[in-house]
Amino acid sequence: MGFRILVTEPIPASNIHFLQTVGEVTVGEQGQFLTEESLLEVIGHYDALLCMLSTPVTSRVLEAAHQLKIVANFAVGYNNIDIQAAHRYNIYVANTPDVLTESCADFTMGLLLASTRRFNKAEQYLRDGLFTQWEPLGFLGMELSGKKLGIIGMGRIGQSFAKRAQAFGMGIYYHNRTKLTPSIEQTLQASYVEDLDTLLSRSDVVSLHCPLHESTHHLIDAQRLSLMQEHSILLNISRGPVVDEQALAQALHQGQIGGAGIDVYEFEPNVHPDLLTAPNCTLLPHIASATHETRTAIGELAASAIAGVLYKKNPSEIPNLISAF
């Protein structure tokens, strides 16, 4: 067949086996392709690239990719890829929508419970041998029933999380670029709040599910954190730079908000040191989609896009292409 495929990080074995039916597959080591330079050294030899959000597929990389026909991101997001450059060099780009929805919604619910009920602190307390008796004032948290949840970004994951929160008795506000249809609003019992600042001030919990682009960079900054209530919780499973991490750390240390649950970071994999020491903060290493089912499905979708493009399938038959010609 002659096709050469670069997979920048280890992915499920079944995905690799499928790709090996398409061409010769090279799988990078964990962390091998985190820089532009590391990709520039090898990219000219490959027909397809299956990469991570942490892989910087820049204009320079795409210019050097003389044989490259497709970049398939192992993620829904694709802000790591220079889409305009890909278009310029006639390189297809694919992402993996839909398959992460349920696992990410489950995860957000778990992150909310961990953050409001202080699971990590309580577990560490027990592991440190400090649990000697039941304490009536120990690790008091916030009940969810009757509280107001503000969702920023009411796409697939936001809506799926809203269903779970609704089952816990939470009232749902949402802020989105476009208003949902009345039937969806009715199903979710969700109220649209056009003004983001109003949503922040009304909500007991604020959950971020919006994409990263220029208008959402530092969407949650010091000024907007100051609008939140002292007991409120901020959750972020969208993209790290949507939140000004230093401002969040400061708000937590000063008791300006009640807590946070964070799965993505502004300068990932680095975490702001003040966030690491912040009180009432649950920090997890970007694992929202980390289920066997979802990670395998992500790989299947990316791999099938690669096969479709290399076999010159009609682009209209490859549903997850985001840049086609």
N, C-alpha and C positions, 0 to 999 in steps of 0.2 A: 504493500500500500504506500509506503514511503512517507507517511505523515509522522511528524515528531510533535509530541505534546509535553509541555512542561506544567507540572502541578507543583505549586510553590510550597505546600505544606502537606504532611500526611493527612489523608482523608479516609473514610471507610473503605475497607478492602474491596467490597462489591463494586464501588464506583471505579476503582483502579482497574479491576478485572474487565469491566465494560469498556473502559478507554483503551485497554490493551487489544481489544478486538478491532479498534479503529486505527491504531498506530503504535509507534514506539513511545513509551511513557517514561518520563524522568520525574521522580518525586523528590522534591527538595527536603532538607532537614528542617526541623522546627526552628524558625527564626532566621533561616538562611537568606531569605529575600525580603528584608525589611528596608533596604536602601535602593535608591535609584541606581547606584554604581553596581550593585550585585546583579541586578537585572540586565544592565547594559552589557555586562561581560558575556552573557549567554543568549540573550533574546533573539539574536539574529539567526539562530539555528532552528527555530521552532515555528511550526505552522499554527499552533494553538496554545493558549495560555489559560490555565485554570488557577485563579489567584484568590487571595483573601483581601479583606478590607484593609489590612495592614500592608498590602503590597502597593508601592507607589508606581502606578502605571502612568508615567508622565509623558509629556510630549516628546521629550528626548528618547525615552524608552521606545515609544511607538515609531518614531522616525528611524530608529536603529533596527526595528523588527521587520526586516526586508521580506521575510517569508510569512509573517503572521497574518492569519485570516480572521481570527476571533479571539477576544478576551472574554472569558466567562467568570464572573465574580461569584465566589462561594458565599453569597449574602444577598439580601434584598437591596441594601444601599450600594452605591457605586461612586461615592465622592472621591475615592482613591484613583479613579480613572479619568483621564483627560478626554472627555467625550468628543469635544470639538476636534481634537487632534486625531482621534480614532476615525472620525468621519472623513477628515482630510486625507488620511492614508488608506481609506477604503477597508477599514478593519471593523468587523462586526463586534458589538458588545452585548453581553447577556447578563442578566441577574437571576435571582431565584425568588420571585414573589409567591405569595399564598402559602407555601409549605411551612413557614415559620409561625403562622398566626396562632394556632392553638397552644403550642409550647411556650411562646412568648407571653400569651395571656395568662396561662397557668403560672408562669414564673413571676409575672408582675403581681399576681394575687399573693403568691408566697412571699415576695419581697415586701409587700404591704403589711402582711401579718408579722413578718420578722421585725419590721421597723416599728410598728405600733405596739408590739408586745415585747420588744427588747430581747428577742430570742438569743442573739449572739452573746450579749452581756450575761444573761442568765445561765447559758450553757458554760461559759468560761468560769463563772462563779462556782458552779458545781464541780467542774474539772479541777479547779484550784483547791478543792477540799473545804470550801467555805460554807457549804450547805449543811447546817447542823439542825435546823428545825424550820417548819413552815412559818413564814413571816407575813403578817397581815399587811404590811406596808412595803413588802419586797417587790421590786420590779413592776410597779404599777404602770399600766399602759393605757391605750385609748381603745374603747369599743368602736366597732365600725357601724353598727346599726344606728340609723338616724343621722349619721355624719354626711357631709357633702363632699363628693369627689369631683374635682375639676380635671378633665382630660384635655390635654393640648395635643391635637392631632387625632382626629376621629376617623382614621382609616380602618383597615381590616383588624389590626391588632387592638387599636383603641376601642373599636366596637365590641370585640370579643372580650376584652377586659371589662368593659362596661356591663356586659351580661353577668359576669361573675360577681362584680361588685354589687349589682342590683340584687343578686341572690342573698347577699349579706345585709341587705336592708339599707344600702347607701343611696342617697339622692345623687343624680348624675347631672353635672353641668359639662358643657364642652365648648371648646374654641377651635375653629377649623377655618381653612381658607374658604370653604364653601359649606353652606348649611345643608344638613342631611334632609332627605325627603321626610314629609310628615309621617309616613308609615314607619320608617326606621326610627324616627324620634319617639313615636308612640310605643313601638316594641321595646325600646331601650329605656323608656320613660326618662329621656334625656332632654335637657333644656339648653338651647343654643345661647351662648353669651358672646356677643360680637366684640366687646371690648375685653382684651386680655387682662388688663389691670383689674377690672371688676371681678373676673373669674378668680384671680389670685387672692383678692381680698375676701371673697365669699367662701372659699373652699377650705375644708379641714385637711384634705389630701389633694396634692397636685401631682398628676402623673404625665410624663412627657412621652409622646409617641410620634413626634413630628420628624420629618426628614431634615437633614442638614443641607442648607444652602445659604447664600449670602444673607438673606433676611432672617434666618433663624440662628445665625452665629451669635452666641451670648444673648440669646433671647431672654434667658433668666440671668439677670445681672444684679448688682448690688441694689439698684433702685427698685427693681421688681421684687427682690427678696424682702425688701422693707415693707412691701404691701401685704405680705402674708401674715397670718395670725401667729401668735407666739407658740401655740400648740401644734401648728400645722406641720405636715410631713411632705417632703418633696421626693418623688421617685423619678429616676431617669434610666430608661432602657433604650432610648432612641440613639443619639450620638453624643459623645462627650462634649464637643465644643458648643452644643446648644446651651450649656450652663457655664458661666464664669466660675471655674472651680475655686479660685482664690476667694471670690466673693462669697461663695457657698460655705467654704471653710470658716470664714470670718463670721458669717451669720450663725453658724452652729456653735462656735466657741463663745460668742457673745450671748447665746440664748435667744437670738432674734426669732428663730423658728424652732419647732419642737424636735425635728430630726430629719433624716434623709436615708433613702435606700438607693444606692448607685451601682450600676453594672457596667457603665461605659465612662471613659475618662477623656479629658480634654487633650492630653498629650500621651495617650495610651501607647505602650503599657506603663508609662510613668504615672504616678498618682501624686498630686500635690501633698507635700509632707504635712501641711496643716490639716488636710482632710484625713490623713491617717491617724491623727491624734484627736480628731473632733469627737465630741460627745454625741451619743444617740445617733450613730451613723453606721449603717450596715453597708459594707463594701464587698462587692463580689467581682470576680475576674472575667467579665464579659461572657456569661454562661446562659443568657436568656433562652437560647435555642438549643441548649445542650441536652437533648434526648437522643437515644439511638434512632428513633423513628425519624425525627426531623433532620438530623445531620445526614442521614442516609438519603432522605428525600431531596435535600439541598444538592448533594453531590449528583444525584440522578438527573436533576433538572439542568445543572451546569454541564454535565457530561453529554446529555442528549442534545443540547444546543451546539456543543462542539462537533458532535457527529453529524448533525444536520448541516452545518456550514461546510465542513470538510467534504461531505458527500454531495455538496451543491444542491441541497434540498431547497425548495421554494421558501424564501424567508417568511412568507405569510403563514407557513405551516410550522414555524418555530415560535411559539407564543411568548417566550421570555426574552426575545431580542428587544433591546432598548435603543439600539442604533443600527439601522439597516439602510439599504440603498435601493 
